Amino acid sequence: MRILGVRVDPVTREEALAAVAGRLLEAGDSPFVISTLNSECLALASRDPAYAEVLNRSSLNLADGVGVVWAARLRGAGRLERIAGSDLIYDLAELCRRHDKRLFLLGSAPATLNAALQRLRSLYRGLQVNGYAPPALTSHRLSPQEERAVFQRLATASPQLVCVALGMPRQELWIAEYRDRLGELGVNVAIGIGGAVDYLARALPRAPETVQRLGLEWLYRLWRQPRRRLRRQVSRLPRFVVLASLESLRLRFGGGPR
């Protein structure tokens, strides 16, 4: 299924984790790349063909946001399971612990990252997990100095699974930019996890379960971080709703592939 030109894979959480486990245990020529898609991500991709192409080159595209699930239902597709990166990080840590694989977190502020690492080590005894918090980036491309620092940390940690929390679209573009180098370092799986590190570190609380079930987590985040989120949500969410609705109408009444 494609929504606004981006492939969305209709997999369950169990199927996604099985795919990750398979690649952790048997490496390929290039990292298995997972993108977690939400409404803002698809709104950005709808006006940036290069970003859409990067997403479509991912090995697996998961429906992270309720808006993506809504858009799929709007066009009459079967039930699409939401798989949030902020929840998936716990499953990924457990997989790495169970199979004795190393996990690496890239992104967030140093204090937040350290708190997230400590929490993972506390929750999953024996988990080998490290990370690095680069300076705030204006682009997915690193300066030569930062590139050396990041890859020195990666080479030392030698992880099989890398979670990139640089925010979208930087995290997906970063993985695409350095995919080959990650493969050379023995990384089997790379996934963009957005704000999952902040939630993991408890620097930002998750929305109450009732709010999540109602599909209003985006509103809760806006309430918690108005200065950070207002401008981007106002520019992206209405665009997604309008374009996804028009696309659904065109597919339902005009025919064409879903």
LUMSE-127577 format. One record per residue: x, y, z of N, C-alpha, C in turn; residue number from 1. Coordinates in Angstrom, 3 decimals, padded with zeros to 6 digits. Each point is the difference from the previous one (the first is absolute). Layout:
<sites>
npx npy npz capx capy capz cpx cpy cpz resi
X Y Z X Y Z X Y Z NUM .
...
</sites>
This chain:
<sites>
npx npy npz capx capy capz cpx cpy cpz resi
000.846 -001.180 000.000 -000.846 001.180 000.000 000.892 001.245 000.000 1 .
-000.438 001.021 -000.763 000.717 001.273 -000.003 -000.931 001.113 000.459 2 .
000.515 000.858 000.859 -000.739 001.166 000.459 000.847 001.223 -000.325 3 .
-000.557 000.883 -000.822 000.714 001.187 -000.490 001.350 -000.381 -000.605 4 .
-000.009 -001.090 -000.726 001.193 -000.420 -000.728 001.009 -000.793 000.792 5 .
-000.274 -000.246 001.276 000.950 -000.721 000.850 -000.565 -001.371 000.359 6 .
000.803 -001.027 -000.150 -000.418 -001.363 000.318 -000.184 -000.167 001.504 7 .
-001.119 -000.571 000.371 -000.264 -000.349 001.405 -000.226 -001.499 000.042 8 .
000.791 -000.696 000.800 -000.080 -001.459 000.047 -001.012 -000.445 001.048 9 .
-001.020 -000.763 -000.399 -001.066 -000.416 000.928 000.398 -001.208 000.829 10 .
000.991 000.190 000.860 000.478 -001.110 000.831 -000.473 000.186 001.436 11 .
-000.053 -001.089 000.723 -000.306 000.061 001.427 001.290 000.254 000.776 12 .
-000.149 000.322 001.258 001.160 000.195 000.869 000.835 -001.270 000.067 13 .
-000.665 -001.147 000.104 000.724 -001.277 000.081 000.776 -000.258 -001.295 14 .
-000.597 000.310 -001.147 000.689 -000.198 -001.272 001.204 000.924 -000.131 15 .
-000.152 001.241 000.440 001.115 000.943 -000.056 001.161 -000.467 000.872 16 .
-000.321 -000.470 001.199 001.047 -000.460 000.909 000.663 -001.276 -000.516 17 .
-000.780 -000.843 -000.650 000.575 -001.214 -000.590 000.988 000.357 -001.107 18 .
-000.333 001.021 -000.779 000.903 000.441 -001.066 001.292 000.560 000.591 19 .
-000.119 000.772 001.080 001.185 000.544 000.654 000.855 -001.130 000.579 20 .
-000.637 -000.938 000.681 000.736 -001.115 000.594 000.742 -000.800 -001.065 21 .
-000.662 -000.195 -001.139 000.641 -000.743 -001.082 001.267 000.670 -000.481 22 .
-000.040 001.332 -000.121 001.191 000.703 -000.477 001.061 000.154 001.080 23 .
-000.405 000.012 001.259 000.997 000.028 001.068 000.818 -001.286 000.015 24 .
-000.660 -001.096 -000.330 000.657 -001.301 000.065 000.727 -000.367 -001.288 25 .
-000.415 000.623 -001.096 000.631 -000.315 -001.289 000.168 001.288 -000.795 26 .
001.203 000.527 000.010 000.263 001.292 -000.635 -000.120 -000.083 -001.517 27 .
-000.345 001.127 -000.596 -000.034 000.102 -001.454 001.126 000.890 -000.488 28 .
-000.038 000.336 -001.283 001.052 000.848 -000.565 -000.136 001.448 000.463 29 .
-001.206 000.389 000.373 -000.277 001.376 000.387 -000.969 -000.038 001.183 30 .
000.028 001.024 000.872 -000.922 -000.015 001.144 -001.463 -000.069 -000.425 31 .
-000.789 -000.693 000.778 -001.447 -000.044 -000.143 -000.518 001.297 000.618 32 .
-000.582 000.860 -000.822 -000.385 001.340 000.444 -001.506 000.069 000.241 33 .
-000.372 000.511 001.170 -001.406 000.149 000.357 -000.310 001.481 000.192 34 .
-001.070 000.469 -000.621 -000.482 001.362 000.202 -001.349 -000.056 000.702 35 .
-000.192 000.880 000.970 -001.265 000.074 000.724 -000.735 001.244 -000.496 36 .
-001.113 -000.213 -000.681 -000.686 001.078 -000.713 -001.161 000.559 000.803 37 .
-000.096 001.329 000.046 -001.184 000.646 000.553 -000.504 001.058 -000.980 38 .
-001.022 000.726 000.381 -000.625 000.960 -000.913 000.969 001.085 -000.439 39 .
000.785 000.512 000.946 000.940 001.060 -000.339 001.050 -000.497 -000.985 40 .
000.462 -001.210 000.208 000.987 -000.617 -000.892 -000.528 -000.073 -001.427 41 .
-001.241 -000.458 -000.164 -000.583 -000.133 -001.340 -000.321 001.359 -000.601 42 .
-000.356 000.983 000.840 -000.226 001.348 -000.514 001.291 000.584 -000.561 43 .
001.105 -000.228 000.688 001.292 000.455 -000.504 000.353 -000.694 -001.306 44 .
-000.211 -001.304 -000.040 000.334 -000.776 -001.202 -000.847 000.417 -001.202 45 .
-001.235 000.478 000.262 -000.888 000.384 -001.101 000.518 001.211 -000.766 46 .
000.861 000.793 000.630 000.552 001.161 -000.707 001.511 -000.121 -000.240 47 .
000.563 -001.128 000.376 001.433 -000.217 -000.181 000.224 -001.393 -000.600 48 .
000.038 -000.088 -001.337 000.153 -001.306 -000.658 001.257 -000.750 000.432 49 .
001.078 000.726 000.294 001.232 -000.671 000.414 -000.186 -000.697 001.344 50 .
-000.721 000.648 000.907 -000.279 -000.615 001.302 -000.923 -001.196 -000.171 51 .
-001.007 000.141 -000.867 -000.903 -001.127 -000.262 000.775 -001.187 -000.557 52 .
000.963 000.275 -000.859 000.802 -001.086 -000.583 000.821 -000.704 001.077 53 .
000.553 000.775 000.939 000.753 -000.585 001.107 -000.895 -000.939 000.817 54 .
-001.214 000.457 000.301 -000.929 -000.837 000.768 -000.354 -001.271 -000.764 55 .
-000.176 000.118 -001.295 -000.377 -001.172 -000.802 001.151 -000.980 -000.178 56 .
001.207 000.427 000.302 001.138 -000.917 -000.049 000.204 -000.728 001.326 57 .
-000.781 000.361 001.006 000.085 -000.710 001.281 -000.417 -001.456 -000.188 58 .
000.565 -000.869 000.799 -000.358 -001.415 -000.069 -001.406 -000.239 000.535 59 .
-000.393 000.811 000.999 -001.299 -000.167 000.646 -000.494 001.363 000.461 60 .
-001.229 000.355 -000.399 -000.616 001.258 000.407 -001.193 -000.295 000.906 61 .
000.096 000.444 001.247 -001.040 -000.285 000.987 -000.914 001.206 000.193 62 .
-001.261 -000.283 000.272 -000.969 001.060 000.294 000.151 000.396 001.462 63 .
000.720 001.072 000.242 000.235 000.459 001.365 -001.172 000.827 000.515 64 .
-000.551 000.876 -000.848 -001.014 000.936 000.455 -001.425 -000.426 -000.289 65 .
-000.935 000.493 000.820 -001.412 -000.320 -000.182 -000.526 000.580 -001.313 66 .
000.610 001.088 -000.479 -000.424 000.587 -001.261 000.243 -000.929 -001.178 67 .
001.088 -000.743 000.052 000.307 -000.948 -001.072 -001.026 -001.134 000.011 68 .
-000.347 -000.468 001.198 -001.026 -001.040 000.132 -001.341 000.520 -000.521 69 .
-000.339 001.233 000.347 -001.245 000.624 -000.468 -000.036 000.090 -001.521 70 .
001.098 000.414 -000.609 000.048 000.133 -001.450 -000.184 -001.349 -000.687 71 .
000.565 -001.046 000.592 -000.157 -001.340 -000.565 -001.456 -000.450 000.070 72 .
-000.643 000.257 001.126 -001.410 -000.391 000.151 -000.899 000.816 -000.922 73 .
000.366 001.251 -000.213 -000.799 000.884 -000.838 -000.122 -000.544 -001.421 74 .
001.036 -000.667 -000.437 -000.022 -000.549 -001.358 -000.491 -001.443 -000.031 75 .
-000.522 -000.484 001.130 -000.597 -001.327 000.021 000.977 -001.121 000.175 76 .
001.228 000.323 000.385 000.996 -001.051 000.214 -000.336 -000.777 001.262 77 .
000.536 -001.200 000.105 -000.208 -000.801 001.197 000.648 000.647 001.209 78 .
-000.227 -000.558 001.144 000.517 000.586 001.233 001.515 000.110 -000.040 79 .
000.491 001.199 000.258 001.436 000.259 000.026 000.402 000.248 001.452 80 .
000.915 -000.792 000.497 000.396 000.118 001.401 000.983 001.141 000.190 81 .
-000.273 000.839 000.986 000.933 001.067 000.333 001.149 -000.581 000.810 82 .
001.233 000.302 -000.423 001.188 -000.483 000.704 000.860 001.210 000.302 83 .
-000.153 000.547 001.180 000.691 001.234 000.376 001.451 -000.271 000.367 84 .
000.903 000.831 -000.524 001.408 -000.151 000.314 000.289 000.136 001.482 85 .
-000.795 000.833 000.690 000.204 000.210 001.434 -000.364 -001.233 000.817 86 .
-000.794 -000.905 -000.577 -000.284 -001.288 000.646 000.951 -001.081 -000.507 87 .
000.330 000.084 -001.268 000.818 -001.034 -000.637 001.396 -000.077 000.596 88 .
000.518 001.115 000.505 001.357 000.006 000.542 000.175 -001.039 001.102 89 .
-001.042 -000.241 000.792 000.090 -000.992 001.067 000.104 -001.422 -000.576 90 .
-000.766 -000.257 -001.045 000.069 -001.313 -000.652 001.367 -000.222 -000.635 91 .
000.554 001.048 -000.591 001.307 -000.117 -000.640 001.090 -000.276 001.042 92 .
-000.105 000.677 001.141 000.972 -000.238 001.074 -000.091 -001.433 000.503 93 .
-001.215 -000.506 000.151 -000.183 -001.375 000.463 000.553 -000.995 -001.024 94 .
-000.216 000.270 -001.284 000.554 -000.876 -001.039 001.526 -000.038 000.088 95 .
000.613 001.162 000.153 001.459 000.051 000.075 000.503 -000.728 001.243 96 .
-000.676 000.184 001.122 000.413 -000.686 001.224 -000.116 -001.519 -000.161 97 .
-001.131 -000.432 -000.567 -000.255 -001.434 -000.132 001.012 -000.672 -000.913 98 .
000.378 000.700 -001.072 000.900 -000.615 -000.993 001.449 000.453 000.168 99 .
000.290 000.687 001.113 001.363 000.443 000.301 000.558 000.882 -001.131 100 .
-000.802 000.951 -000.431 000.414 000.950 -001.024 000.118 001.387 000.621 101 .
000.809 000.838 -000.613 000.280 001.319 000.550 -000.898 001.068 -000.635 102 .
-000.482 000.906 000.861 -000.915 001.062 -000.401 000.695 001.344 000.152 103 .
-000.313 000.927 -000.910 000.616 001.328 000.030 -001.077 001.044 -000.258 104 .
-000.040 001.051 000.846 -000.933 001.103 -000.173 000.771 001.230 -000.463 105 .
-000.461 000.616 -001.078 000.641 001.208 -000.521 -001.002 001.136 000.015 106 .
000.330 001.072 000.765 -000.871 001.159 -000.012 -000.402 000.457 001.385 107 .
-000.805 001.061 000.056 -000.494 000.637 001.210 001.121 000.791 000.686 108 .
-000.341 000.631 001.129 000.980 000.759 000.773 000.806 -000.958 000.881 109 .
001.243 000.365 000.333 000.841 -000.935 000.779 -000.642 -000.506 001.289 110 .
-000.578 000.894 000.796 -000.590 -000.430 001.269 -001.187 -000.931 -000.228 111 .
-000.807 000.332 -001.002 -001.163 -000.832 -000.312 000.443 -001.371 -000.506 112 .
000.992 -000.008 -000.877 000.507 -001.269 -000.530 000.556 -000.868 001.122 113 .
000.778 000.588 000.895 000.573 -000.785 001.097 -001.089 -000.587 000.887 114 .
-001.054 000.783 000.251 -001.112 -000.513 000.809 -000.698 -001.157 -000.707 115 .
-000.147 000.111 -001.328 -000.629 -001.069 -000.775 000.852 -001.268 000.031 116 .
001.309 000.152 -000.131 000.892 -001.153 000.040 -000.057 -000.689 001.358 117 .
000.001 000.802 001.061 -000.068 -000.574 001.346 -001.311 -000.742 000.219 118 .
-001.081 000.550 -000.526 -001.295 -000.659 000.184 -000.033 -001.329 -000.749 119 .
000.529 -000.039 -001.211 000.032 -001.257 -000.750 000.841 -001.043 000.732 120 .
001.133 000.418 000.534 000.849 -000.947 000.726 -000.691 -000.519 001.247 121 .
-000.821 000.857 000.609 -000.739 -000.417 001.189 -001.140 -000.950 -000.346 122 .
-000.686 000.288 -001.104 -001.147 -000.822 -000.396 000.424 -001.341 -000.570 123 .
001.142 -000.023 -000.703 000.423 -001.211 -000.716 001.413 -000.363 000.450 124 .
000.067 -000.692 001.110 001.285 -000.366 000.584 000.830 -000.818 -000.993 125 .
001.240 000.433 -000.185 000.878 -000.699 -000.926 -000.008 000.597 -001.391 126 .
-000.899 000.944 -000.269 -000.053 000.635 -001.324 001.264 000.822 -000.221 127 .
000.614 -000.191 -001.159 001.159 000.797 -000.383 -000.506 001.185 -000.836 128 .
-000.022 001.176 000.614 -000.550 001.169 -000.681 000.888 001.206 000.250 129 .
000.271 000.736 -001.055 000.783 001.222 000.064 -000.673 001.039 -000.881 130 .
000.555 001.203 -000.016 -000.613 001.039 -000.814 000.899 001.204 -000.153 131 .
-000.495 000.945 -000.776 000.744 001.242 -000.235 -001.001 001.095 -000.308 132 .
000.234 001.181 000.595 -000.869 001.155 -000.224 000.792 001.065 -000.753 133 .
-000.185 000.096 -001.309 000.722 001.029 -000.752 -000.581 001.378 000.295 134 .
000.738 001.066 -000.307 -000.556 001.340 000.148 -001.256 000.151 -000.850 135 .
-000.828 000.980 000.356 -001.228 000.240 -000.763 000.335 000.192 -001.474 136 .
-000.712 -000.736 -000.854 000.287 000.021 -001.429 -001.036 000.827 -000.743 137 .
000.448 000.768 -000.975 -000.920 000.708 -000.892 -000.215 -000.798 -001.277 138 .
000.824 -001.019 -000.197 -000.091 -000.864 -001.177 000.346 -001.411 000.430 139 .
-000.368 -000.970 -000.852 000.356 -001.378 000.320 001.476 -000.273 -000.253 140 .
000.647 000.867 -000.754 001.414 -000.200 -000.303 000.852 000.534 001.142 141 .
000.953 -000.803 000.418 000.871 000.373 001.100 001.218 000.758 -000.517 142 .
000.534 000.845 000.856 001.282 000.624 -000.334 001.065 -001.092 000.018 143 .
001.132 000.214 -000.677 001.050 -001.032 000.028 000.407 -000.391 001.412 144 .
000.066 000.988 000.906 000.383 -000.297 001.377 -001.049 -000.859 000.690 145 .
-001.278 000.349 -000.152 -001.068 -000.768 000.631 -000.138 -001.386 -000.633 146 .
000.206 -000.072 -001.297 -000.073 -001.299 -000.675 001.036 -000.952 000.584 147 .
001.214 000.518 000.211 001.047 -000.835 000.605 -000.399 -000.433 001.401 148 .
-000.550 000.951 000.771 -000.374 -000.319 001.379 -001.089 -001.061 000.049 149 .
-001.024 000.149 -000.829 -001.107 -000.962 -000.014 000.489 -001.387 -000.383 150 .
000.777 -000.069 -001.047 000.395 -001.319 -000.487 001.103 -000.630 000.851 151 .
000.756 000.814 000.705 000.921 -000.573 000.975 -000.771 -000.659 001.138 152 .
-001.074 000.676 000.457 -000.844 -000.585 001.053 -000.659 -001.286 -000.492 153 .
-000.484 000.030 -001.221 -000.647 -001.188 -000.554 000.996 -001.149 -000.152 154 .
001.204 000.326 -000.469 001.011 -001.044 -000.178 000.378 -000.624 001.335 155 .
000.094 000.828 001.042 000.356 -000.503 001.333 -001.119 -000.861 000.581 156 .
-001.243 000.465 -000.159 -001.140 -000.739 000.556 -000.332 -001.236 -000.816 157 .
000.276 000.032 -001.292 -000.258 -001.114 -000.918 -001.415 -000.567 000.137 158 .
-001.029 000.850 -000.166 -001.371 -000.475 000.194 -000.540 -000.739 -001.225 159 .
-000.958 -000.866 000.258 -000.734 -000.635 -001.102 -001.289 000.760 -000.322 160 .
-000.514 000.768 000.969 -001.232 000.755 -000.213 000.225 001.451 000.428 161 .
-000.304 000.934 -000.902 000.175 001.428 000.272 -001.354 000.693 -000.083 162 .
-000.367 000.705 001.067 -001.218 000.799 000.045 000.390 001.468 -000.127 163 .
-000.533 000.669 -001.007 000.376 001.383 -000.289 -001.145 000.920 000.411 164 .
000.297 000.908 000.928 -001.028 000.903 000.540 000.393 001.448 -000.289 165 .
000.063 000.336 -001.274 000.367 001.352 -000.410 -001.210 000.815 -000.428 166 .
-001.188 -000.588 000.098 -001.197 000.688 -000.467 -000.127 -000.128 -001.507 167 .
-001.232 000.072 -000.477 -000.200 -000.107 -001.443 000.074 001.390 -000.642 168 .
000.486 000.101 -001.210 000.460 -001.080 -000.877 001.472 -000.356 000.175 169 .
000.668 000.658 000.969 001.447 -000.194 000.101 000.387 -001.448 000.249 170 .
-000.761 -000.717 000.860 000.422 -001.357 000.340 -000.073 -000.937 -001.199 171 .
-001.052 000.108 -000.799 -000.120 -000.867 -001.178 001.058 000.357 -001.052 172 .
000.230 001.309 -000.155 001.019 000.442 -000.962 001.395 -000.401 000.475 173 .
000.226 000.054 001.312 001.308 -000.384 000.537 000.264 -001.479 -000.257 174 .
-000.978 -000.831 000.275 000.177 -001.441 -000.219 000.282 -000.278 -001.469 175 .
-000.747 000.669 -000.885 000.212 -000.215 -001.441 001.397 000.468 -000.419 176 .
000.437 001.134 000.552 001.316 000.564 -000.349 001.136 -000.933 000.412 177 .
-000.142 -000.619 001.172 001.106 -000.783 000.552 -000.302 -001.502 000.034 178 .
-000.952 -000.433 -000.789 -000.418 -001.407 000.022 001.157 -000.944 -000.308 179 .
000.772 000.326 -001.011 001.115 -000.878 -000.375 001.060 -000.045 001.104 180 .
000.290 001.147 000.598 001.012 000.031 001.059 -000.469 -000.783 001.222 181 .
-001.285 000.086 000.298 -000.536 -000.788 001.107 000.171 -001.490 -000.284 182 .
-000.268 -000.390 -001.242 000.177 -001.397 -000.379 001.441 -000.456 000.152 183 .
000.940 000.870 -000.345 001.416 -000.345 000.125 000.400 -000.218 001.457 184 .
-000.722 000.665 000.914 000.293 -000.153 001.424 -000.722 -001.191 000.626 185 .
-000.780 -000.714 -000.804 -000.683 -001.180 000.514 -001.383 000.258 000.559 186 .
-000.570 001.177 -000.294 -001.355 000.297 000.448 -000.989 -000.791 -000.849 187 .
-000.844 -000.781 000.625 -000.970 -000.824 -000.716 -001.341 000.700 -000.191 188 .
-000.385 000.835 000.981 -001.305 000.659 -000.026 000.170 001.452 000.426 189 .
-000.639 000.919 -000.746 -000.015 001.418 000.369 -001.440 000.488 -000.059 190 .
-000.419 000.732 001.021 -001.384 000.456 000.068 -000.054 001.430 000.534 191 .
-000.863 000.813 -000.596 -000.247 001.341 000.509 -001.087 -000.051 001.062 192 .
000.286 000.553 001.182 -000.954 -000.140 001.112 -000.501 001.341 000.539 193 .
000.315 001.105 -000.667 -000.565 001.286 000.373 000.246 000.363 001.455 194 .
-001.081 000.313 000.724 000.126 000.451 001.381 000.010 -001.110 001.027 195 .
000.225 -001.230 -000.420 -000.061 -001.131 000.933 001.015 000.120 001.130 196 .
001.158 000.594 -000.279 001.012 000.146 001.051 -000.500 000.920 001.105 197 .
-000.692 001.079 -000.367 -000.558 000.911 000.999 -001.010 -000.705 000.901 198 .
-000.843 -000.827 -000.606 -000.984 -000.750 000.789 000.694 -001.041 000.872 199 .
000.979 -000.675 -000.575 000.720 -001.029 000.734 000.692 000.579 001.233 200 .
000.554 001.207 -000.163 000.704 000.668 001.095 -000.954 000.674 000.975 201 .
-001.296 -000.012 -000.354 -001.028 000.677 000.796 000.207 001.505 000.031 202 .
000.702 000.519 -001.018 000.134 001.449 -000.136 -001.303 000.601 -000.509 203 .
-000.804 -000.826 -000.643 -001.304 000.418 -000.507 -000.983 -001.132 000.270 204 .
-001.110 000.254 000.700 -000.953 -001.077 000.305 -000.829 -000.383 -001.215 205 .
-000.328 -001.277 -000.096 -000.924 -000.462 -001.032 -001.409 000.465 000.336 206 .
-000.805 000.143 -001.028 -001.397 000.344 000.204 -000.697 -001.129 000.757 207 .
-001.012 000.329 000.824 -000.763 -001.062 000.676 -000.577 -000.985 -001.017 208 .
-000.177 -001.242 000.427 -000.476 -001.043 -000.917 -001.328 000.358 -000.648 209 .
-000.886 000.654 000.749 -001.289 000.397 -000.572 000.198 000.967 -001.157 210 .
000.915 000.937 000.173 000.300 000.969 -001.063 000.593 -000.713 -001.212 211 .
000.866 -000.979 000.243 000.588 -000.758 -001.100 -001.067 -000.778 -000.763 212 .
-000.920 -000.638 000.734 -001.049 -000.783 -000.658 -000.924 000.878 -000.845 213 .
-000.200 001.236 000.432 -000.853 000.924 -000.752 000.725 000.613 -001.198 214 .
001.283 -000.306 -000.144 000.758 000.546 -001.122 000.368 001.457 000.176 215 .
000.093 000.463 001.243 000.258 001.415 000.271 001.376 000.233 000.619 216 .
000.910 -000.940 -000.198 001.334 000.153 000.574 000.701 001.237 -000.566 217 .
-000.276 000.303 -001.277 000.596 001.186 -000.624 -000.430 001.274 000.733 218 .
-001.243 000.037 000.456 -000.508 001.165 000.718 000.653 000.112 001.381 219 .
000.199 -001.132 000.630 000.670 -000.017 001.302 001.432 000.504 -000.145 220 .
000.684 -000.439 -001.052 001.370 000.459 -000.218 000.038 001.497 -000.265 221 .
-000.966 000.489 -000.744 -000.086 001.440 -000.271 -000.197 000.771 001.299 222 .
-000.847 -000.521 000.880 -000.243 000.642 001.284 001.259 000.014 000.858 223 .
000.760 -001.093 -000.041 001.211 -000.087 000.816 001.142 000.839 -000.560 224 .
000.091 000.106 -001.328 001.107 000.720 -000.644 -000.524 000.973 -001.059 225 .
-000.757 001.001 000.386 -000.617 000.884 -001.003 001.009 000.752 -000.854 226 .
001.067 000.505 000.593 000.974 000.784 -000.776 000.734 -000.870 -001.007 227 .
000.243 -001.235 000.360 000.747 -000.899 -000.883 -000.872 -000.566 -001.115 228 .
-001.274 -000.223 000.283 -000.840 -000.763 -000.922 -001.027 000.808 -000.789 229 .
-000.397 001.172 000.512 -001.118 000.706 -000.619 000.237 000.300 -001.471 230 .
001.123 000.615 -000.323 000.227 000.412 -001.379 000.023 -001.185 -000.959 231 .
000.695 -001.061 000.384 000.119 -001.127 -000.923 -001.304 -000.783 -000.118 232 .
-000.760 -000.096 001.089 -001.268 -000.725 -000.098 -001.021 000.790 -000.806 233 .
-000.011 001.320 000.169 -000.939 000.826 -000.763 000.294 -000.076 -001.489 234 .
001.265 -000.109 -000.365 000.356 -000.048 -001.421 -000.116 -001.400 -000.598 235 .
000.088 -001.044 000.836 000.058 -001.357 -000.543 -001.293 -000.790 000.154 236 .
-000.621 000.059 001.166 -001.166 -000.853 000.232 -001.185 000.348 -000.912 237 .
-000.374 001.277 -000.153 -001.100 000.294 -000.940 000.321 -000.435 -001.421 238 .
001.255 000.165 -000.397 000.408 -000.433 -001.346 -000.210 -001.505 -000.160 239 .
000.391 -000.759 001.019 -000.168 -001.450 -000.073 -001.473 -000.379 -000.094 240 .
-000.833 000.595 000.844 -001.424 -000.334 000.009 -000.631 000.286 -001.358 241 .
000.290 001.165 -000.560 -000.595 000.386 -001.291 000.487 -000.928 -001.109 242 .
001.298 -000.202 -000.086 000.546 -000.815 -001.090 -000.408 -001.463 000.125 243 .
000.007 -000.523 001.223 -000.399 -001.399 000.189 -001.477 -000.193 -000.328 244 .
-000.831 000.972 000.349 -001.430 -000.092 -000.309 -000.229 000.050 -001.507 245 .
000.663 000.916 -000.685 -000.146 000.112 -001.447 000.503 -001.254 -000.695 246 .
001.106 -000.531 000.479 000.547 -001.219 -000.596 -000.968 -001.156 000.183 247 .
-000.615 -000.091 001.170 -000.963 -001.063 000.260 -001.202 000.099 -000.930 248 .
-000.509 001.217 -000.173 -001.147 000.195 -000.898 000.365 -000.370 -001.430 249 .
001.193 000.400 -000.419 000.425 -000.317 -001.369 000.111 -001.505 -000.216 250 .
000.551 -000.689 000.997 000.169 -001.449 -000.140 -001.339 -000.737 000.046 251 .
-000.919 000.487 000.844 -001.282 -000.665 000.136 -000.893 000.190 -001.223 252 .
000.038 001.201 -000.562 -000.924 000.314 -001.081 000.662 000.102 -001.374 253 .
001.317 000.149 000.018 000.687 000.116 -001.282 000.769 -001.232 -000.377 254 .
000.066 -000.957 000.921 000.744 -001.222 -000.259 001.496 000.215 000.196 255 .
000.757 -000.991 -000.306 001.455 000.078 000.152 000.466 -000.859 001.147 256 .
001.308 -000.259 000.038 000.560 -000.873 001.041 -000.057 000.642 001.370 257 .
-000.235 -000.821 001.010 -000.024 000.494 001.368 001.347 -000.146 000.670 258 .
</sites>
